[in-house]
Amino acid sequence: MSTFYDMVVIGSGPAGQKAAIQASKLGKSVALIEKSRETGGSCVYRGTIPSKTLRENALRIKNMRMNAEIANFELNEDLELATLINRLEQVLSAHDTYLSNQLIRNGITLIHGRGRFVSESELELTSVSGDVTSIQSDKFVIATGSYPRHPSHIPIDHENIFDSDSILSMLYLPKSLLVLGSGVIASEYASIFQALGVKVTMIDKYPGPLGFLDNDLTERFVHAFEAMGGTWRGDTQVEEARWNGFDAVEVSCAGGEVIRGEKLLCAAGRLANVRELQIENAGLQLNDRGLISVDESLYTGVANIYAAGDVIGPPSLASASMEQGRRASCNAYDIPIGKMQQTLPAGIYSIPELSSVGLSERQAKDMYPSIIVGRAHFEEIARGQISGIQDGMLKIVCDAEGRKVLGVMIVGEGATELIHIGQMALLSDADVDIFVESIFNFPTLAEAYRVAALDVIEQRP
Ligand SMILES: Cc1cc2nc3c(=O)[nH]c(=O)nc-3n(C[C@H](O)[C@H](O)[C@H](O)COP(=O)(O)OP(=O)(O)OC[C@H]3O[C@@H](n4cnc5c(N)ncnc54)[C@H](O)[C@@H]3O)c2cc1C
């Protein structure tokens, strides 16, 4: 027997949750399908929340080491990694309760089972105990997320060579860690483990990490990472990695060099997670980047099937996935919602934190004949001095007249929060003067906006 729902959402991560809640708020009967025992997706269990919980402890430990004159501080030898994410249980349990209540409040039927398309209107579900049922719908949202890409020359065994989903299953904090990759996940984990005292080496074929970010930010990231004791190895082609069967992972590079570390993290991008979904039975296929293609309304072009979140590719952020999920459901029922905002902030929770919105200096130079850039260093800001957050910088990129704000970039603690002030200025098309004419709380790091804006104004032609 098959049950019918107005809307079936596959995957309970940020995209699936918001899609399901939106459809139910429109008065539809909704089933949310999740193959894992837990609800919340990789965001909650393997991605955003665990990595940020570890980061909080890494920051505390780094700060305690910096305050050596107050107390001598050393981590225990053979420290279990679980100890460093001990608050995770509480965070996850609070999140789980909140999420379950939200689903119940909205009358959403949560079904735990692995979904597989039988046709464009039928999904077969296999429960953990092996029971098979089927549900039907004339509207689907695929929100099955992504999984780590495993390059063929890196034998990931989740014991010595990890991917970004398994790295936190390491039992003990290793003495050294090799990180292959230089994207967001690689940079976050590399700097977090380095702050914890692990000797980290980042290896990548590109000359610098986080290539999509402003150079000022990435240079400061590398400088801070190396100042903590980390090593950045750019322009390095990895040919092979292997566990030597005894005490180290060995990475062979083009040119013959071998780099050794106790453990290795491979962060080589992520692919759409449709391995078990059999999308071909619904008439869908992956594009040549291994993702589900959608148009701007998140429609796949097949029957009434929409897709949202990591499964459709960049920006592959929990923040964007939530909004895509909400929009997919609105669009499925022709609810007018306007175009999706293109001014998305990027937040990198490395140590130090990095964030940017709008055009980087390089992008602005490519698009405009001339630009004006204003900077503020956190060491000049009272709050930076008080809180010991002196290793930071905020930069505003403006047009040639020094009026229109084109982009804001921030490095330093609080960057991912502070960026939203710049985002609002960009979205409201404000002149840079808004940062000088508005009164901000004092002392705050937000004062950096005023200092950088004054720097722009001084350079006006
Ligand atoms: C280490 C790391 C750190 C990150 N940090 C951040 C951050 O700081 N900020 C940020 O915005 N983003 C961050 N992200 C990205 C963020 O986690 C993802 O963008 C987000 O989780 C994507 O949401 P989603 O709903 O598309 O998929 P997911 O969260 O992956 O959820 C997909 C769900 O679908 C389920 N599923 C899959 N196949 C099936 C099936 N056949 N049947 C039933 N269920 C199925 C899965 O079990 C899973 O629960 C991070 C990611 C990683 C890996």
The ligand as an SDF file (V2000), in Angstrom:
LIG
                    3D

 53 58  0  0  0  0  0  0  0  0999 V2000
   33.2500   20.3110    7.9050 C   0  0  0  0  0  0  0  0  0  0  0  0
   32.1510   21.1760    7.3680 C   0  0  0  0  0  0  0  0  0  0  0  0
   31.9570   22.4440    7.8930 C   0  0  0  0  0  0  0  0  0  0  0  0
   30.9400   23.2630    7.4140 C   0  0  0  0  0  0  0  0  0  0  0  0
   30.7850   24.5090    7.9500 N   0  0  0  0  0  0  0  0  0  0  0  0
   29.7860   25.3200    7.4890 C   0  0  0  0  0  0  0  0  0  0  0  0
   29.5840   26.6180    8.0530 C   0  0  0  0  0  0  0  0  0  0  0  0
   30.3130   27.0220    8.9430 O   0  0  0  0  0  0  0  0  0  0  0  0
   28.5730   27.3800    7.5890 N   0  0  0  0  0  0  0  0  0  0  0  0
   27.7310   26.9460    6.5840 C   0  0  0  0  0  0  0  0  0  0  0  0
   26.8030   27.6890    6.1950 O   0  0  0  0  0  0  0  0  0  0  0  0
   27.9000   25.7220    6.0190 N   0  0  0  0  0  0  0  0  0  0  0  0
   28.9030   24.9020    6.4470 C   0  0  0  0  0  0  0  0  0  0  0  0
   29.0820   23.6540    5.8990 N   0  0  0  0  0  0  0  0  0  0  0  0
   28.2120   23.2480    4.7840 C   0  0  0  0  0  0  0  0  0  0  0  0
   26.8730   22.7330    5.2860 C   0  0  0  0  0  0  0  0  0  0  0  0
   27.0610   21.6960    6.2240 O   0  0  0  0  0  0  0  0  0  0  0  0
   26.0910   22.2220    4.0820 C   0  0  0  0  0  0  0  0  0  0  0  0
   26.0410   23.2320    3.0970 O   0  0  0  0  0  0  0  0  0  0  0  0
   24.6620   21.8480    4.4760 C   0  0  0  0  0  0  0  0  0  0  0  0
   24.6570   20.8320    5.4440 O   0  0  0  0  0  0  0  0  0  0  0  0
   23.8850   21.3790    3.2460 C   0  0  0  0  0  0  0  0  0  0  0  0
   22.5800   21.1290    3.6390 O   0  0  0  0  0  0  0  0  0  0  0  0
   21.6600   20.1210    2.8330 P   0  0  0  0  0  0  0  0  0  0  0  0
   20.3160   20.2140    3.4620 O   0  0  0  0  0  0  0  0  0  0  0  0
   21.7840   20.3720    1.3880 O   0  0  0  0  0  0  0  0  0  0  0  0
   22.3010   18.6760    3.0620 O   0  0  0  0  0  0  0  0  0  0  0  0
   22.7260   17.8580    4.3560 P   0  0  0  0  0  0  0  0  0  0  0  0
   22.8870   18.7110    5.5440 O   0  0  0  0  0  0  0  0  0  0  0  0
   23.9090   17.0670    3.9150 O   0  0  0  0  0  0  0  0  0  0  0  0
   21.5070   16.8770    4.6080 O   0  0  0  0  0  0  0  0  0  0  0  0
   21.1610   15.8990    3.6800 C   0  0  0  0  0  0  0  0  0  0  0  0
   20.3780   14.8010    4.3890 C   0  0  0  0  0  0  0  0  0  0  0  0
   19.8260   13.9290    3.4100 O   0  0  0  0  0  0  0  0  0  0  0  0
   19.8760   12.6030    3.9150 C   0  0  0  0  0  0  0  0  0  0  0  0
   19.7950   11.6680    2.7750 N   0  0  0  0  0  0  0  0  0  0  0  0
   20.7140   11.4970    1.7950 C   0  0  0  0  0  0  0  0  0  0  0  0
   20.2880   10.5670    0.9150 N   0  0  0  0  0  0  0  0  0  0  0  0
   19.0900   10.1450    1.3480 C   0  0  0  0  0  0  0  0  0  0  0  0
   18.1480    9.1980    0.8640 C   0  0  0  0  0  0  0  0  0  0  0  0
   18.3550    8.4910   -0.2590 N   0  0  0  0  0  0  0  0  0  0  0  0
   17.0070    9.0090    1.5570 N   0  0  0  0  0  0  0  0  0  0  0  0
   16.7560    9.7090    2.7080 C   0  0  0  0  0  0  0  0  0  0  0  0
   17.6250   10.6260    3.2090 N   0  0  0  0  0  0  0  0  0  0  0  0
   18.7610   10.8390    2.5360 C   0  0  0  0  0  0  0  0  0  0  0  0
   21.2070   12.5580    4.6440 C   0  0  0  0  0  0  0  0  0  0  0  0
   21.2400   11.5080    5.5990 O   0  0  0  0  0  0  0  0  0  0  0  0
   21.2470   13.9390    5.2960 C   0  0  0  0  0  0  0  0  0  0  0  0
   20.6970   13.9240    6.5970 O   0  0  0  0  0  0  0  0  0  0  0  0
   30.0900   22.8010    6.3650 C   0  0  0  0  0  0  0  0  0  0  0  0
   30.2740   21.5120    5.8380 C   0  0  0  0  0  0  0  0  0  0  0  0
   31.2820   20.7030    6.3340 C   0  0  0  0  0  0  0  0  0  0  0  0
   31.4580   19.3250    5.7510 C   0  0  0  0  0  0  0  0  0  0  0  0
  1  2  1  0
  2  3  1  0
  2 52  2  0
  3  4  2  0
  4  5  1  0
  4 50  1  0
  5  6  2  0
  6  7  1  0
  6 13  1  0
  7  8  2  0
  7  9  1  0
  9 10  1  0
 10 11  2  0
 10 12  1  0
 12 13  2  0
 13 14  1  0
 14 15  1  0
 14 50  1  0
 15 16  1  0
 16 17  1  0
 16 18  1  0
 18 19  1  0
 18 20  1  0
 20 21  1  0
 20 22  1  0
 22 23  1  0
 23 24  1  0
 24 25  2  0
 24 26  1  0
 24 27  1  0
 27 28  1  0
 28 29  2  0
 28 30  1  0
 28 31  1  0
 31 32  1  0
 32 33  1  0
 33 34  1  0
 33 48  1  0
 34 35  1  0
 35 36  1  0
 35 46  1  0
 36 37  1  0
 36 45  1  0
 37 38  2  0
 38 39  1  0
 39 40  1  0
 39 45  2  0
 40 41  1  0
 40 42  2  0
 42 43  1  0
 43 44  2  0
 44 45  1  0
 46 47  1  0
 46 48  1  0
 48 49  1  0
 50 51  2  0
 51 52  1  0
 52 53  1  0
M  END
$$$$
